[in-house]
Amino acid sequence: MTLTIGIDVGGTKVAGGVVDELGNVLASNRRPTPADDPAGTRDTIVEVAAELVEQYPQATAIGIGAAAWIDATGSTVLFAPNLAWRDEPLRDYVSKATGLPVVLDNDANVAAWAEFRFGVGKQAESMVMITVGTGIGGAIVVNGNLWRGANGIAAELGHIQSVPDGHPCGCGRLGCLEQYASGNALVRFGRAGARQEPERAGKLLELAGGDALAITGRQITEAARSGDGVAMDAFAQVGYWLGVALADLAQSLDPQIMVIGGGVIDAGPLLMGPLERTYRDQLANRDRFPVAEIHAARMGNAAGVVGAADLARRG
């Protein structure tokens, strides 16, 4: 059985694993990401890979998923918002250092590929995935292949405009989906609601020590599970905007399946309930035609490693 190595590079950690053809992780390791040090981050990736190669010398290739824009050749990190990389020739550097072929892709793409191959999308031929964390990532699979676009940077779904002249986004636009449906947006909604309606935010303010500006995403989830009105409203707003975006994507792409991934889905029905209701409402006039079902991702924290390793297997 062919073994490959997957490496998931984020702003706080570099996680690696040896993965078999069935998507099983046979060994894993991780290191903190020196995010403000491009060379240090690059060398941390090599250290993680080398340690796994030493354990499994039969590994044949390395896949890397990075929270970054990758060029069309899959060789260079063009820009990484949470890392110090700019035009970093990462693929060839890691390949030379380890002696193995390397495949480089965006982190949302590799996570989606894991879901497509081994998770909720494994029976589908086409899929759209939105990953909801601090920000929002996206990936599109068409006819069994990732759609990367002409320049390698397709499916930046978090930067579709939701609200004209809305909140400014780090990408330079106004009103991006990321500003209304991400983990950061959830916190903003929760803090604003607690300031405006403190009488409905009793549990949330209790968890935050009475300081609305200290509210965190975890506290919003905990408070919402206890029935806190403001916390539940925050999830309803995030779910609404995600539902609208998914309805637009269904109209545009008509995939077989929609997948929601990322840390925010741990909230379960608090998020998925309003999301699915909005999605159905937005597509009510399409009742004569089938529309893609929405599913929560299954692969969890292993998705980046598993997806990167499987893409490396395919070259």
C-alpha positions in Angstrom: 0.0 0.0 0.0 1.3 3.4 -1.0 2.1 5.8 1.9 2.4 9.5 1.5 2.9 12.4 3.9 0.5 15.3 4.4 1.4 18.6 6.1 -1.1 21.2 7.2 0.5 24.6 7.6 -1.5 27.2 9.6 -0.8 30.4 11.5 -0.2 28.6 14.8 0.9 25.0 14.0 2.5 22.8 11.4 0.8 19.4 11.6 2.0 16.3 9.7 1.0 12.8 9.2 1.7 9.6 7.3 -1.4 8.5 5.4 -2.4 5.3 3.6 -4.6 4.9 0.5 -7.7 4.6 2.6 -7.2 7.9 4.4 -5.9 6.4 7.7 -3.3 8.4 9.5 -0.6 6.0 10.7 1.7 8.5 12.4 1.5 12.2 13.2 3.5 15.1 14.6 3.3 18.8 14.9 5.4 21.9 15.7 4.5 25.5 16.5 4.5 27.8 13.4 7.1 30.7 13.6 4.6 32.7 11.6 6.6 35.9 11.4 9.7 34.1 10.1 9.4 32.9 6.5 12.6 30.8 6.6 11.8 29.4 10.0 8.3 28.3 8.9 9.8 26.7 5.8 12.4 24.8 7.9 9.7 23.7 10.4 7.9 22.1 7.5 11.0 20.3 6.5 11.6 19.1 10.1 8.1 17.8 10.4 8.4 15.9 7.0 11.9 14.6 7.8 10.8 13.1 11.1 7.9 11.3 9.4 10.1 10.1 6.6 12.5 8.6 9.2 9.6 6.7 10.7 8.2 5.6 7.3 11.0 5.6 4.7 8.7 3.9 2.2 6.7 7.2 1.9 6.7 8.2 -1.7 5.6 11.9 -1.7 4.7 14.9 0.4 1.6 17.1 0.1 1.4 20.5 1.8 -1.7 22.5 2.4 -1.0 26.1 3.4 -3.3 28.9 4.4 -2.2 31.0 1.5 -2.7 31.8 -2.2 -0.8 29.3 -4.3 0.2 30.0 -7.9 -1.2 28.1 -10.9 1.9 25.9 -11.2 1.5 24.7 -7.5 5.0 25.7 -6.7 4.9 29.1 -5.0 3.1 30.7 -2.1 2.1 34.0 -3.6 0.7 35.5 -0.4 -0.2 34.2 3.1 -2.4 36.5 5.2 -1.3 34.9 8.5 2.2 34.0 7.6 5.2 36.1 6.5 5.5 34.4 3.0 5.5 36.5 -0.1 6.4 34.8 -3.4 7.9 31.8 -1.5 9.1 28.9 -3.7 8.0 26.4 -1.1 7.4 23.3 -3.2 10.9 23.1 -4.6 12.6 24.0 -1.4 10.9 21.2 0.6 11.4 18.7 -2.3 15.2 19.4 -2.4 15.5 19.2 1.4 13.6 15.9 1.7 14.4 14.2 -1.6 10.7 13.5 -2.3 8.3 15.0 -4.8 6.0 17.7 -3.3 2.5 18.8 -4.1 1.5 22.3 -2.8 -2.1 23.5 -2.5 -4.4 25.9 -0.5 -5.5 24.6 2.9 -9.2 24.8 2.1 -8.6 22.8 -1.1 -6.8 20.0 0.7 -9.5 19.9 3.5 -12.2 19.7 0.9 -10.4 17.0 -1.0 -10.3 14.9 2.2 -14.0 15.3 2.5 -14.5 14.5 -1.1 -12.4 11.3 -1.1 -13.1 10.0 2.4 -15.8 12.0 4.1 -19.3 13.2 3.4 -18.6 13.8 -0.3 -17.2 10.4 -1.3 -20.2 9.4 -3.3 -20.4 12.7 -5.2 -18.8 13.9 -8.4 -19.2 17.6 -7.7 -19.1 19.5 -4.3 -18.7 22.9 -2.8 -17.2 23.3 0.6 -17.0 26.4 2.8 -14.7 26.3 5.8 -15.8 28.5 8.7 -13.1 29.5 11.1 -11.5 32.8 12.1 -12.1 33.6 8.4 -13.8 31.7 5.6 -12.2 29.5 3.0 -13.7 27.6 0.1 -13.2 24.9 -2.4 -15.0 23.6 -5.5 -14.8 20.1 -6.9 -16.1 19.6 -10.5 -16.2 16.2 -12.2 -14.0 14.7 -9.6 -11.3 17.3 -9.7 -10.5 20.4 -7.7 -11.3 23.6 -9.6 -8.3 25.9 -9.0 -9.1 28.5 -11.8 -6.8 30.1 -14.4 -4.4 31.5 -11.8 -4.6 28.9 -9.1 -6.6 31.0 -6.7 -10.3 30.1 -7.4 -12.9 29.5 -4.8 -12.1 32.3 -2.4 -15.7 32.1 -1.3 -15.1 34.2 1.8 -14.5 37.2 -0.4 -17.8 37.1 -2.3 -19.6 40.3 -1.6 -22.6 39.8 0.7 -23.4 43.4 1.6 -22.6 46.3 -0.7 -20.6 49.0 1.1 -20.6 46.7 4.2 -17.8 46.1 6.7 -14.3 46.5 5.3 -12.5 43.2 4.8 -8.7 42.5 5.0 -8.8 41.7 1.3 -9.5 45.3 0.5 -13.2 44.9 -0.5 -16.3 45.9 1.5 -19.0 43.6 2.7 -17.3 40.2 2.0 -19.0 37.1 3.3 -16.1 36.6 5.7 -17.2 39.8 7.6 -20.7 38.3 8.2 -20.3 34.5 8.5 -16.9 33.8 10.1 -15.8 33.1 13.6 -14.7 36.7 13.8 -18.2 37.8 12.7 -19.8 35.6 15.3 -17.8 37.4 18.0 -18.6 40.8 16.6 -22.4 40.0 16.6 -22.2 38.6 20.1 -20.3 41.6 21.5 -22.7 44.1 19.8 -25.7 42.3 21.0 -24.5 42.1 24.6 -23.8 45.9 24.6 -27.2 46.7 23.0 -29.4 44.2 25.0 -27.5 43.2 28.1 -30.8 41.9 29.6 -30.9 39.2 27.0 -27.2 38.3 27.4 -27.1 37.3 31.0 -25.2 34.0 30.6 -22.9 35.5 27.9 -21.9 38.4 30.1 -21.4 36.1 33.1 -18.9 34.0 31.1 -17.1 37.2 30.0 -16.8 38.6 33.4 -19.4 41.3 32.7 -17.2 42.8 29.9 -19.0 42.7 26.4 -15.7 43.4 24.7 -14.1 40.3 26.3 -16.6 37.9 24.8 -15.1 35.0 22.8 -16.4 32.6 20.3 -16.2 29.7 22.8 -18.3 31.7 25.3 -20.9 32.4 22.6 -21.2 28.7 21.9 -21.5 27.8 25.6 -24.0 30.6 26.3 -26.1 29.7 23.2 -26.3 26.1 24.4 -27.7 27.4 27.7 -30.4 29.4 25.8 -28.8 32.9 26.0 -30.8 35.0 23.6 -28.0 37.2 22.3 -25.7 34.2 21.8 -28.4 32.4 19.8 -29.0 35.5 17.8 -25.3 35.7 16.9 -25.4 32.1 15.5 -28.7 32.9 13.7 -27.0 35.9 11.9 -24.0 33.8 10.9 -26.3 31.0 9.7 -28.4 33.4 7.7 -25.4 34.8 5.7 -24.0 31.4 5.1 -27.4 30.2 3.9 -27.7 33.1 1.5 -24.2 32.4 0.1 -24.8 28.7 -0.3 -28.1 29.4 -2.2 -26.2 31.7 -4.5 -23.6 29.0 -5.1 -26.3 26.4 -5.7 -27.7 28.7 -8.4 -24.3 29.3 -9.9 -22.7 25.8 -9.7 -25.5 23.3 -9.1 -23.2 20.9 -7.2 -24.4 17.5 -5.8 -23.4 18.3 -2.3 -22.6 21.4 -0.1 -20.3 20.9 2.9 -19.7 23.2 5.8 -16.4 22.7 7.7 -14.1 24.5 10.1 -14.2 25.0 13.9 -17.5 26.9 14.0 -19.5 23.7 13.0 -18.8 22.3 16.4 -21.8 24.4 17.4 -24.0 21.8 15.5 -27.7 22.8 15.3 -27.1 26.3 16.6 -25.4 27.0 13.3 -26.8 24.4 10.9 -30.4 25.1 11.9 -30.6 28.7 10.7 -28.2 28.0 7.9 -30.4 25.3 6.4 -33.6 27.2 6.9 -32.2 30.2 5.1 -30.9 28.1 2.3 -34.3 26.5 1.7 -36.1 29.8 1.9 -33.7 31.3 -0.6 -34.3 28.5 -3.0 -38.1 28.1 -2.4 -38.9 28.9 -6.0 -36.7 26.0 -7.2 -39.1 23.5 -5.7 -39.5 21.8 -9.0 -35.8 21.0 -9.2 -33.4 19.1 -6.9 -30.9 21.2 -4.9 -27.8 20.1 -3.2 -28.1 18.9 0.4 -26.0 20.6 3.1 -23.8 18.4 5.3 -21.4 19.1 8.1 -17.8 18.0 7.4 -16.8 14.7 9.0 -13.0 14.6 8.7 -12.3 17.1 11.6 -8.8 18.2 12.4 -7.2 15.5 10.2 -8.7 16.9 7.0 -5.8 19.0 6.0 -3.2 16.3 6.6 -5.3 13.6 4.9 -6.2 15.7 1.9 -2.7 16.9 1.3 -1.3 13.4 1.5 -3.9 12.1 -1.0 -3.2 14.9 -3.5 0.5 14.0 -3.2 -0.3 10.4 -4.0 -2.0 11.6 -7.2 0.9 13.8 -8.1 
